[in-house]
Amino acid sequence: MTYRAKSDFLNVMIERGYLADCTDLQALDEALINGAVTAYIGYDATAASLHVGHLLNIMMLRWFQKTGNRPITLMGGGTTKIGDPSFRSEERPLLTPTQIDENIAGMKQVFARYLDYGEGRAMMLNNAEWLDSLNYLDFLRDIGRHFSVNRMLSFESVKSRLDREQSLSFLEFNYMILQAYDFLELHRRYGCRLQMGGSDQWGNIVNGIDLTRRVLDAEIWGLTSPLLTTSDGRKMGKSAGGAVWLNGAMLSPYEFWQFWRNTTDADVGRFLKLYTELPVDECNRLGALSGSEINAAKIILANEVTTLLHGAEAAASAEATARQVFEQGGAGGDLEVVTVSPDALAAGLTVVQLLTQTGITTSGKEAKRLIAEGGLRLNNEAVSDPLLAVDAALIGDGLKVSVGKKKHRMVQMG
């Protein structure tokens, strides 16, 4: 982007790397200069928690509010009943209304960490408010007539599915119409003039803009962020253990901290700009470090991101635990976290079973041999009894398991 924005929000978006595209950057910039603007991002309730892949857009909403504007987090209580088909190879499994409500409750916990929902501040809305009560015939007559099927079929999210000869149900095909209708209703009810989202949502966002202009003759805009991958080609938000959840009940603050501490060297500067509020010059300085110095920058990244989500105390505790494991325990590298379930503990778990069930050793025979040879330590204490019981008290906030001198794991309650 070569456009030099005058408004604080767009300056942040461009300078820190959030901006992929905008339907009319100059008009949006002028609107932001002239007064507060209301914007929204929609989130379908397909899981009990948001994950790190959502965090970039959550930070956009946070910056939007910090620069004097009003953000809306739109919960997809209605659209989740259909499921977004964008860039998916098959239809999403349908969720019950109870499952959707439970998922929304879990997502709300995350948003409350990043946005101020006080009086006159950010708003959290649910599109079921207007979608659940739609009359099908009235909707077709009043809204459906504004959509061209030919144009909808040309959108990349739909075209790619059809080109691969993969089924696209009529139910899913309606999703983009309902998302467009969200923008219309948000503008009509709350004066919302901007929709933001990932670049994969460009077609859906443009649909909403066109519909609102046709029905209400209103000037509104769309802005997208890039779809991030790490420097080694992995999709942002995924780890070897699966999704990096933002709810502490689904992923502990320590595991969350570790995810950021294990960032690839080449991504540190970029992630500091996107996921923290440190000044851009400081992000660039830290990202330019090399050798052992880059590890200090990774710790700063992990602390800053964890503090925003879980609080400063959780970040400090995670760093202290990591330091104890790495420096005092001599791990000398990244620490893998493994979990055990409460059910497994209730059934009775020996140290040999712990090693095999968590994959630290490949068999009970190997685990017994290690113990017999004095090669196992729990929290740096040697273990000699293969029948030693593992319980919640022993695991506590985290049980460091050392196999030999270089293989270390952190066991936590799952």
C-alpha positions, -999 to +999 in steps of 0.1 A: +000+000+000+015+033-010-014+054+003-004+077+032-033+077+056-041+107+077-063+089+103-048+072+133-065+039+127-054+035+091-019+047+100-017+018+125-032-007+100-006+002+073+024+007+095+020-025+115+010-047+085-027-053+091-040-040+058-045-063+028-071-043+008-099-018+012-128-009-010-122+028-009-092+037+013-093+075+008-131+078+015-127+057+047-097+077+058-117+110+054-146+095+074-123+085+102-108+119+103-142+136+105-154+116+135-158+082+151-168+053+128-186+021+138-171-012+124-177-049+128-162-083+124-184-114+124-175-146+142-194-178+136-197-200+167-183-232+153-161-240+184-161-234+221-132-210+218-115-187+193-080-196+184-048-178+174-059-176+138-086-151+150-062-130+170-050-107+142-086-095+136-093-092+173-062-069+175-076-049+146-108-043+166-087-034+197-067-008+177-100+005+162-113+012+197-080+026+209-080+052+181-115+065+191-139+044+171-167+019+180-161-018+173-189-044+171-182-081+176-210-099+158-217-134+170-230-156+143-259-172+163-279-172+130-252-178+103-236-207+123-268-226+116-257-227+080-219-225+081-195-205+059-185-226+028-156-203+020-126-223+009-138-255+024-139-288+006-170-301+023-201-289+043-196-280+079-214-303+104-246-286+116-247-276+153-277-275+176-289-241+190-277-253+224-242-260+211-241-226+193-251-208+225-225-226+245-198-218+220-208-181+220-205-180+258-169-194+255-160-168+228-173-139+249-147-146+275-119-139+250-134-107+236-137-092+271-099-093+275-093-071+244-123-047+242-141-024+265-178-032+264-188-004+288-216+020+282-213+037+248-182+016+240-178-016+221-209-037+213-214-074+212-244-085+190-259-117+177-272-119+142-298-144+153-316-112+165-327-104+130-320-137+110-341-160+132-373-140+125-369-136+087-399-145+066-386-165+037-409-151+010-405-115+021-367-120+023-366-134-013-387-106-026-370-077-008-334-089-005-329-119-029-337-098-060-305-078-055-282-108-059-269-121-092-263-159-092-239-154-121-218-131-099-220-152-068-207-182-088-177-162-099-165-156-063-133-176-057-146-192-025-175-208-045-157-212-078-128-232-063-153-257-047-172-261-080-140-264-101-130-294-079-164-309-085-172-308-048-208-305-037-220-270-026-254-273-010-282-247-015-280-242+023-243-231+021-250-211-010-273-189+011-246-180+035-232-151+015-266-136+012-272-137+050-237-123+057-245-094+033-278-089+051-259-086+084-241-055+071-274-040+059-290-046+093-260-033+113-259-001+093-297+003+096-298-004+133-264+009+146-250+031+119-222+007+112-202+018+081-172-006+080-169-044+079-134-059+085-122-095+081-096-118+066-089-115+029-108-147+023-140-128+032-135-102+004-164-115-017-188-117+012-178-082+023-183-067-011-217-084-013-228-066+019-216-033+006-235-036-027-267-047-010-266-018+015-260+007-013-289-007-033-314-009-004-304+022+017-282+042-008-255+043+019-218+048+016-200+020+035-167+002+032-148-030+036-113-036+048-094-069+049-063-082+066-038-107+051-042-144+057-010-152+076+013-181+074+045-185+093+078-181+076+081-219+074+048-222+056+024-233+084-010-218+088-011-193+116-028-206+147-018-243+142+008-262+162+019-298+163-008-304+190-036-288+170-053-254+173-038-228+197-070-219+216-075-186+233-096-199+262-075-208+292-097-239+300-088-253+266-051-243+265-032-233+296-015-199+298+018-217+300+012-236+267+000-204+251+032-186+263+053-215+249+036-212+215+049-176+211+083-184+227+088-210+200+082-185+172+106-189+142+133-163+142+122-148+109+086-141+123+095-123+155+095-087+142+063-092+122+045-109+151+055-082+176+039-056+153+007-076+148+001-091+182+015-066+207+012-029+213+049-022+215+061+008+193+069-002+158+105+010+161+110-013+190+093-042+172+117-037+142+147-035+166+138-067+184+130-085+151+164-076+137+183-094+165+201-126+157+219-155+174+211-159+211+198-124+213+166-132+193+156-155+222+152-125+244+129-109+218+109-141+217+104-139+255+092-103+251+068-114+224+054-143+246+051-120+276+033-092+257+008-115+239+001-136+270-004-105+292-031-092+268-050-124+269-044-139+304-029-110+324+006-100+335+006-125+364+000-154+341+027-142+317+052-138+345+044-173+359+048-189+325+082-172+320+093-183+355+083-219+348+101-219+315+132-204+331+132-230+358+129-258+333+154-245+307+180-229+329+179-250+361+168-282+345+192-279+316+166-286+288+185-263+264+157-261+239+120-259+234+098-277+259+070-299+246+038-299+268+018-331+271-014-336+290-032-363+310-069-363+316-086-363+350-102-396+341-069-413+336-057-401+370-090-412+387-085-447+372-050-449+387-019-440+368+017-452+375+048-434+363+053-462+337+018-456+323+024-419+323+055-422+302+038-445+276+004-429+275+019-394+268+043-408+243+074-399+262+085-435+258+073-459+231+066-488+254+062-499+291+094-520+286+114-490+276+100-470+305+109-497+331+144-499+316+149-462+319+138-462+356+160-492+364+190-474+349+183-442+368+174-423+336+141-408+348+136-376+369+104-359+380+109-322+388+147-330+388+143-358+414+154-393+405+127-420+403+134-456+411+100-471+416+081-480+384+049-483+404+050-448+417+015-433+415+009-402+395-019-380+409-031-344+407-010-334+436+022-346+420+013-329+387+003-296+403+007-267+379+031-287+358+053-318+363+087-317+346+096-351+332+133-356+322+144-387+303+181-387+301+199-354+299+183-338+269+147-351+266+123-331+287+085-328+288+061-307+309+030-328+320-001-309+328-037-317+335-057-318+303 
